[in-house]
Amino acid sequence: MATARQRVRLAAIRARGRKAFVWRQGVLGFGIPYAVAMGLIMPWLTGYSRPFPGHPVLHVTAMIVFYAPLGVLAGFWWGRWMWRYYESKNWFEPPSKD
């Protein structure tokens, strides 16, 4: 359950709208960092197979470009899912003065 302070913050977020929430929290807050992290981690996890011999920066850049669309889609999905979750829990409602 959200505290009164969190509910005030969530009410302000809701006032900006779902689209702003999905882009800020989902795509920019989750999707893009996911794409960059995967682009940096996957070459290390896969043993750095070197599709571009002698050019590790080019390899990492290619991995980030590859994961960017996946990150945007994952962020969009995650943002919409979180919006629905907050709505279902009534966390966007301002705190009562009782």
C-alpha positions in Angstrom: 0.0 0.0 0.0 1.3 3.4 -0.9 2.0 6.0 1.8 0.3 9.4 1.8 3.5 11.0 0.3 3.6 8.4 -2.5 -0.1 8.9 -3.2 0.5 12.6 -3.7 3.3 11.9 -6.1 1.3 9.3 -8.0 -1.7 11.8 -8.2 0.7 14.3 -9.9 1.9 11.6 -12.2 -1.7 10.7 -13.1 -2.4 14.4 -13.9 0.3 14.3 -16.6 -1.5 11.3 -18.2 -0.8 7.8 -19.2 1.1 8.6 -22.4 3.6 10.7 -20.4 3.9 7.9 -17.8 4.5 5.2 -20.4 7.2 7.3 -22.2 9.0 8.5 -19.0 8.8 5.5 -16.8 8.5 2.7 -19.4 10.5 3.7 -22.4 13.1 6.1 -21.0 13.2 4.6 -17.5 13.2 0.9 -18.4 13.5 0.3 -22.1 16.5 2.4 -23.1 18.6 1.4 -20.0 17.7 -2.3 -20.8 18.9 -1.9 -24.4 22.2 -0.3 -23.3 22.7 -2.9 -20.5 22.1 -5.8 -22.9 24.4 -4.3 -25.5 27.1 -4.1 -22.9 26.5 -7.4 -21.1 25.7 -9.8 -24.0 29.1 -9.6 -25.7 30.7 -10.5 -22.3 28.1 -13.3 -21.6 28.5 -14.8 -25.1 32.3 -14.8 -25.0 32.6 -11.9 -27.3 32.4 -13.7 -30.6 33.8 -10.7 -32.5 31.7 -10.3 -35.6 33.8 -7.2 -36.2 37.4 -8.4 -35.6 39.6 -5.9 -33.8 36.7 -3.4 -33.3 35.1 -4.0 -29.9 33.5 -0.5 -29.9 31.8 -1.3 -33.2 30.6 -4.7 -31.8 29.1 -3.1 -28.7 27.5 -0.4 -30.7 25.9 -3.0 -33.0 24.6 -4.9 -30.0 23.0 -1.7 -28.6 21.4 -0.9 -31.9 20.1 -4.5 -32.1 18.6 -4.3 -28.6 17.2 -0.7 -29.0 13.9 -1.7 -30.7 13.5 -4.6 -28.2 14.1 -2.1 -25.3 11.6 0.4 -26.6 8.9 -2.3 -27.0 9.7 -3.8 -23.6 9.6 -0.3 -22.0 6.3 0.5 -23.7 4.8 -2.8 -22.5 6.2 -2.3 -19.0 4.9 1.3 -18.7 1.4 0.3 -19.8 1.4 -2.7 -17.5 2.5 -0.5 -14.5 -0.1 2.1 -15.3 -2.8 -0.6 -15.2 -1.4 -2.0 -12.0 -1.4 1.4 -10.3 -5.0 2.0 -11.5 -6.2 -1.4 -10.3 -4.8 -0.7 -6.8 -6.2 2.9 -6.8 -2.8 4.2 -6.0 -3.4 7.3 -8.3 -6.1 8.5 -6.0 -5.1 11.4 -3.7 -4.9 10.6 0.0 -8.0 11.2 2.0 -7.9 13.9 4.6 -9.4 11.7 7.3 
